[in-house]
Amino acid sequence: MIKKELFSNVLTLAWNLLLVYVCYTLCRLAFLFVNWDTFSGNLSWGYTISLLGAGIIFDTTAILYSNALFILLFLLPLHWKETPSFYKGVRWIFTIVNTFFLITNLIDCVYFRFSGRRTTMTVFQEFKNEGEGNLASIFLDEFMSYWYLVVFAALLSYAIYKLYRSPQNFPVKQKLSYYVVQLVTLLIAVPFTVFGMRGGMTTATRPITLSNANQYVRRPLDAGLVLNTPFSLFRTLGKTTFVTPNYLPDSEAVAVYSPIHIPTDSVAFRPMNVVVIIWEGVSKQHVGSLNPQLENGTYKGYTPFIDSLLTRSLTFQYSYSNGRKSIDGMPSVLSSIPSFVEPFFLTPSALNDVSSVAGELTKYKGYTSAFFHGAMNGSMGFQAFARSVGFQKYFGRTEYNEDPNYNGDADFDGTWAIGDEEFLQFYCDRMSEMKEPFVTSVFTASSHGPFVLPERYKGKFPVGEDPFSELIGYSDYAIGRFFEKAEKQPWFKNTLFVITADHTSGNYYPDYVTDLGYYKVPVIFYAPGMPDLKGLDTVKIVEQIDIMPTVLGILGYDRPYVGFGQDALHTPASEKFAVNYIHASGIYQFLKGDYLIQFDGEKVIHAYRFRTDVLMKDDVKDSMPQEVRKEMETQLKSIIQQYMQRMNNNELVIENNSKQHIKSKPDFHEARTSESPVYFLYKE
């Protein structure tokens, strides 16, 4: 007779794995709680339960991958291992491994608000340029801010250790029966473990990936609730970033869309200075004058200076970022490179030859150039990217500290960077020393976490739903002071200023917590020497990758170059588009005309009339004109295909001896047209 003790290994293994499942579910609930504003508007009880249920599929894969050694140690048919000391060691392996992966889940409770995605393996590249002391300071600050998650992690770790169960089959007395039971159990467990890792039990099932979460959600962003962070890490380990799809024959793809911009013969170059301000984390939501619909028309926002600047600038009602991270924004703004799949300069393609607005003007028009960022030199890889795309000089915290006119690290916020007020003054001073014409860019920092407001400004700026709004107010004030100083410089009137964000943060109003709302950023062009360049364009669709082509278009740049965006001033409104990528679920969004389509890499899964349906409630995929849907899908496929192709083939610049195909006649998005842009002017 076989005693029940012989099954002790199997039963205790099941108990311990069930314990991990419970912990993963608790982490998912914590994730939902912390990100409630992101998900709540789209949830019902039934839908929430279905998402939690779908999450178990992805939890299974993650749990089996991370506990493969633990399962093997439990079921390995070796009678001599059946001792209390052996299972004590197994207990510690089980506790440490699962605690680590549960912590990654809880980290994403916070990080998801900024990235819009579950963390993948590229996170290790993203922070490789941060000093150990800086990283430690950042993490310490986050621990203090989210102390309840730290306590929760400690409680989960304690529960895993305390509730762990060891088999009670020692010493082994019925060796034959033991080996039969253990061997049979192992032979059964192996295929089921493999099936669980793959996400299915049929031979036709390919290993599930991040994109499989889309089949369980109503909107792409909700995939973040279905997925878990360990799964995302395992599935992106060692994966090729850019896979070129074969949607269209190359000749057809180029006919539909080409990223090669060709000037017209009549273009006359205008050597204006160019200043690009990349404003950390500001959303269009924060700009009062761009949101007359909020709070019954009484909304004032947090940017009084920018509101005043908009009365003499050109901006757009429909303006978007291409990604949701700083490392997405910089290539998009400066090099007209969208963020597909992974941030560009976290991939091997970062070693490609890449152009930028600075690179083109420095190399071919004799401009001087510099990039500014008040964080530690090398932070976020910005210094490396700036130099790789043609910026001649880099000014960071090191150069600021060396300037005797400023207070050095006395102006450091203690964690991240020099305060915006001081660093933007430094920025203005350095530009006044540069030979004209020049092209520069500055990446602000104060509205980046940990949101340290200088003591002297406590209580000066309004506080919104979170501390971030107060820092937006401070940063707006700092930009205002920068312009006060810039207006007195001899180069000011011959300068084109561009102001935009790297990505959004602090979104709260329903308009801004949709799949599209998370990409709504201001895009502002201001040229004091071009008084006609002003107004609010209420029709055209504009995004970050349009900035480089638009700047070069205003200057009358007369050389071909590669840029995935369009000239916002000289492209007809009917042909303007925007494209971004929802990293949470691997979905592409494409806007053109009155419609937005969502594309999963194979087919259109949703469509919305984004101008009128701002909350994206009414899916019109089946009711919209099918020829319009087909045309949009084809153009998007062409963009994706050529992006992947050019990334993999290192075809992001045009040299004099380039063998790239350049059409003799430019397409709509390449040419300057005779159509004069019409703007809806602010009342002065």
TORLUM-25108 format. One record per residue (C-alpha): y, x, z. Coordinates in steps of 0.2 Angstrom, whole numbers, plus 5000, padded with zeros to 4 digits. Layout:
// residues N
YXZ ...
***
This chain:
// residues 684
500050005000 501750074995 502950075009 504750005007 505450175013 504950244996 506250144988 507550205000 508350324987 508550184975 509350064987 510450184995 511050244978 511450064973 512450044989 513450194987 513850164969 514349984974 515550054987 516350154973 516550004962 517449914976 518650064979 519050054960 519449874961 520549894976 521450034966 521649914952 522449784963 523549914971 524049964953 524449784949 525449764965 526549924962 526849874944 527049684947 528649664938 527849734922 526349624922 526749464932 527749374918 526149374908 524849334921 523949174926 522449164939 521249144925 521949284914 522049404929 520249374934 519749404916 520649574916 519849624932 518149574925 518449674910 519049824920 517249834927 516649894910 517850044910 517550074928 515650084925 515950224912 517150324924 515950304939 514450354930 515250504922 516050564939 514450524949 513150594936 512750744948 512650634963 511450514954 510350654949 510250734966 509750564973 508350534961 507750704957 505850694961 505750844973 504950794990 505650954999 507450894996 507150735007 507950805022 509550755032 510350925029 510150905010 510950725010 512350785021 512850905007 512650764994 513750655005 515150785004 514950804985 515050614984 516550594995 517550734987 517250694969 517650504971 519150534982 519850644968 519650514955 520250374966 521850474969 522150494950 522050304949 523350284963 524450424955 524550314940 525150164951 526850264951 526750364935 526350214924 528150134927 528850284918 527550324905 526850154900 525150224899 523650284910 523650474912 522650574899 522250754898 523850804890 524650784908 524150964911 525051024896 526550914901 526851004917 526251174913 528051234912 528551184929 528651314943 527351294957 528751274969 529651144959 528051044956 527651054975 529450984979 529250844966 527550794973 528150804991 529550694987 528450564978 527250564993 528650525005 529350384993 527550314991 526850355008 525850185008 524850244993 524550405002 523950315017 522850195006 522050354998 521650425015 520850255020 519850245004 519250425007 518750385025 517850225020 516850315006 516350445019 515950325033 515050195023 514050315014 512150295016 510750425015 508950385011 507750365026 506250435018 505950595027 504850685029 503850625014 502150575019 501550485003 501850614991 500950544976 501850374978 503450464981 503350554964 502750404955 504250294962 505550434960 504950474942 504950294936 506650264944 507350414936 506650374919 507450204920 509050264927 509350394913 509550274898 510550144909 511650284914 511950334896 512250154891 513450134905 514450294900 514450234882 515050054886 513549964878 511649954877 511449944858 511250094846 512750014836 513850034851 514950184849 515650254865 517050144871 518850224870 520550174877 520850064862 519349954867 520349884881 521349784868 519949664865 520249594883 522149574883 523449454876 524749594875 524449784872 525349834888 524049744899 522749864893 523449974907 522749854919 521049844911 520850034910 520750164924 521350344925 519750434927 519150344911 520650394902 520450574907 518650584902 518950504885 520350624880 519450784886 519350894871 519750764858 520650794842 522450724843 522850674825 521550604814 522150564796 521650384791 521250344773 522250184771 522950224754 522850344740 524150474743 525150434727 525250244733 525650294751 527150404745 527750264733 527750144748 528650264760 529150444760 529850554775 530750664762 532550634762 533450684746 535350684744 536250604730 537250724718 538950654723 538750704741 540150814748 539750904764 540950884779 540751024792 541050914808 540450974825 538950874832 538650834850 537050744855 536950674873 535150624878 535350524893 533850524905 533050354908 534550244903 533950074896 535049954886 534849844901 536049944911 537549934898 538449774903 539349744887 537749744877 536949604888 538149454887 536549344889 536149404906 536649314922 537549174913 538749294905 539349374922 538249534921 539249684922 537949824921 538149994928 539050094915 540850054915 541350214905 540050184891 540750004890 542450074887 541850204874 540950064865 542649984860 542950134849 541050184844 539750114833 538250044841 536849924837 536149764845 534349804839 534049994844 532450064851 531650224857 530050284849 529150324865 529250304884 529350484890 530550624890 529450734879 529350584867 531250564866 531750744862 530750764846 531250594840 533050614843 533250794837 531950804824 531550624818 529750634824 529050484831 527750484845 526050434839 524450454849 525150594860 526850674863 527150794848 527450954858 525850924869 524750944854 524251094843 525451024830 526851084841 526551254833 527051184816 528651234807 529851094812 531551054807 532950974817 534750924815 535151094823 533951184812 534551114796 536451144800 536151314808 535051384794 535951314779 537751274784 538151424796 538351314811 538151394829 536951294840 536451274858 535351164869 535751124887 534651054901 535151074920 533351094926 532351254929 532351354912 530751314903 530551144912 529551014902 529451134888 531151094882 531751274880 530251314869 530451164858 532351184857 532051364850 530651314839 531751194830 533251304827 534351304842 535051474844 535451474862 534751384878 535751354894 534851294909 534951314928 534851504926 536351514915 537351384926 536951494941 537651644933 539351564929 540651614942 541651464939 540351354946 539451344963 537651384956 536251314967 537451234978 537551094964 535651084963 534950924968 533551004979 532150954967 532450934949 534150994942 535951034943 536950874946 537550784930 539450794934 539450984936 538251024922 539150924910 540751004914 539851174911 539251104895 540951064889 541651244894 540151324885 540551224869 542351284869 541751464868 540651424853 541151464835 541451304825 540651214817 539351194831 537951084834 537351054852 536350944863 536250914882 534850824891 535550744907 534450744923 535250654938 534450484933 532750574934 531750554949 531950584964 533650504961 534750614972 536450554973 537750684979 538350644997 540150624992 539750474981 538650374993 539250194992 540350224976 539150154963 538349984963 536449974968 535349864958 533549814960 533049994964 533950164968 533850214949 535350094945 536450184957 536050354948 536450274931 538150234938 538350414944 537750484927 538950364918 540350424929 539850604925 539850574906 541550494908 542250654916 541450754902 542450654889 544050674899 543850864898 543250864880 544750764874 545850904878 544851034868 545351084850 543651044843 543650864850 544350764835 543250854822 541650804832 540350674830 539550624847 537950534848 537350454864 535650384867 534250384880 532550484880 531650324886 531950174896 531750164915 532150034929 531849884917 531949724927 532549574917 531249474907 532049534890 531649714895 529849704902 529049644886 528049754874 529649784864 530849774879 530249934886 530950024870 532649954870 533950094872 535750114867 536050214851 537950264850 538950354837 540750404841 541850514830 543750514836 544250584819 543350434810 544150274817 543250164806 541550214813 541550074827 540949904830 539249814835 538049804821 537049644825 535849654810 535149824807 533649894816 533950064823 532850184833 532950364839 532150444823 533550374813 534850484823 534450644813 534550564796 536150464801 537050624807 536650714792 537150564781 538850554790 539050744787 538550724768 537150854770 536650904753 534850974755 533150894756 532250884773 530850794781 531250654794 530250504798 531850394801 533150324790 535050344788 535650194798 537350184789 536750194771 535150104771 535249914768 534849814783 533449724774 532549894772 532849954790 531349974801 530750034818 529050094823 528450144840 526750164849 526150084864 525150224873 524350104886 523250034872 523450134856 524449994847 525750024834 527349914834 528249894817 529949794816 530749744799 531749604794 531449464807 529649514812 528749624823 526949664820 525649744831 524349854823 522749924831 522450054818 521349934808 522149764807 523749664813 523249584830 524949504834 526649454826 528249394833 529949344827 530749464839 532549414836 532349244842 530749254853 531349394864 530049364877 528649374864 527849214868 527449144851 526149234841 526549194822 525249314815 524449174805 526049064802 527249204795 527349224776 525749324772 526549424759 527849484772 526449534784 525449624770 527049714765 527449774783 525649824786 525549924771 527150014775 526550044792 524950114786 525850234774 526950294789 525450324800 524450414786 525850524781 526250574799 524550624803 524350714786 525950814789 525550854807 523850924802 524451014786 526051084794 527150994781 528650954792 529951064783 530551094765 530751274761 531551334744 529751374738 528951214745 527551144735 527750974743 527950824731 529850784730 530250634719 531550654706 532350494712 532550444730 531850284737 532950164747 532750254763 533250414756 534750384746 536550344751 536950174743 538650104737 538449964749 539749984763 539149944780 539949794788 540249804807 540649664819 542149744829 542449734847 544149654852 545249784858 
***
